[in-house]
Amino acid sequence: MSQLRRALAISCKDIESYYGKPPLITWGLMFPAVLILSLYVKDPATYLAIAPGIIAMTLLFGNTSMAAIVITFEKRAGTFQRLLLAPLSMRTIILGKAASASVYGLATALALWLGLKLVLGMPLVSPLLFLAGFILGAGCFSLLGLTAAVMVREVFEAMTLMNFFRFPILFISGVFLPLSQLPAWLKPLAYASPLTYVVELLHLGVTGHSEFATPMIPLLAILLFLLGSWLLAEAMFRRRAYT
Amino acid sequence: MESILAIAVSGLSKNYGSLEALSEVSFSVRRGEIFAYLGPNGAGKTTTIRILSGLLKRDAGEVSICGADVASDPVFVKERIGVVPDESNLYPELTCRRNLEYMGELYGLPRARRKSQAEELLSFFDLNGRATTPFGALSKGLKRRLTIAAALMHDPEVVFLDEPTSGLDVPSARALRELIRTINHQGATVFLTTHNLHEAEALSQRVLILIKGRVATLGTPGEIRQRVQNLNLLSVTFSAGIEAAPLLEACPAVLQASPQNGAWRLEVTEAQAALEQLLAFAGGEGVRISEINTITASLEDAFMSFLKEGEAKTEATP
């Protein structure tokens, strides 16, 4: 309990220090909003096929970037050492950092959805699945960002490392092209991407339609990815946090 | 029963690849003591602090802090120690007060205690007027003070201070030394690393000199000075100015000559032979020796002597 309270303190401090800054909020909101609006202007009848994917993409870029920026910035400034000197378990540090990045991702994506709902009347068929997609995706992507950040020293190194992963999965995870339209040889790769399941959960939330037979498949898959990301982050933090 | 030892280190070794940073280092620090850990740059001081505070894994040896091993029980040990790194590293965007309160949160202090402790420390370190100033906007000396205050938020039993006065102006350094004494009087054990020998001599009860990762000597400043009493030091004043080079050339018994407060401070192999050579040199130069005294070795002289000895041993090692 005491360690959980300390994780919460880390999260609150990070939100206070980094996530409430106007450039971050506008970047996280304006970029996807403009993309979705331009799709809507082009064809109001079909923008819903892509909007959930764009929101998932915001979640992916926002969370991985922010988690990575915060860690590399604190490593450079020496403030990350304060966490290592304090009586905190490695899990507490990871939880505190991932939770604040997740809150940022959640807040921007929810604000985006709310804006689209008010301006374009975007529907929400299943709020629970929509929220599950957000929360699990935000957690998974934050942990991947933390993992990349702890392996390097500079922000640009973390971004380069993550871009090798983020850009390719954009094209295979159903953001712009439904899974059913992907070439057969790409489908196994699509199933190996956590973004695929976040996109599907958001699709289910917004339109009620999915490429999967049951919502349990993307739900369980993203849960497994979340667990895998946590184990990976923990292993990397134990090996690299002190270097 | 609580041990009288705050820190016990035995056979501590650490290598960075082929570089031996620490080799078989052993020492202990009593509760309530100010213990100075001296060494030239690269001697292994910061490596030792990093190992003792749980930031770095050791290769061999045993380390006990407040009765526990930081490697096997890091949370227990970290709750009992406060660390002031060589660089002041609080959060630049947070105010002084918020920095202290956040440290209190990380150490699990209840809200009321966090607030009162932060106010007390701001007052103790004379930072009341800066409570709402961001850490990043403080001067170097004030940053150092707040970093020490942050390390004291949870009332640690042992405080590690890595080069606490490095880079500070004289008044700030002096004020900080007074604060270190007060912290110690209030009950904390202080482990101080420094290469400022006057500071070590003024503050500490015992001193360890570390040379190239090995313990060169350990004892009170007085004991350490005693160990180099075979070091012959003379203070010589000539009636007129002379140069070091001809003096060293004319007097083979003089190993080193350095000007000090209008006199020459000479390290000699044997006082009698040096005296004869100096008189001959003065006569040849047409000057008089107006004053000559023997000097008691200071901690700095002892340190230099151990440093030379350590370097000679390293060179002799194949």
Interface residues (C-beta under 8 A of the other chain):
Chain A: S2 R5 R6 A9 I10 K13 E16 S17 A77 G78 T79 Q81 R82 L83 L84 L85 A86 P87 L88 S89 Y242
Chain B: S53 G54 L55 L56 K57 P74 V75 F76 K78 E79 V83 P85 E87 N89 L90 Y91 P92 E93 L94 Y102 M103 E105 L106 Y107 G108 A150
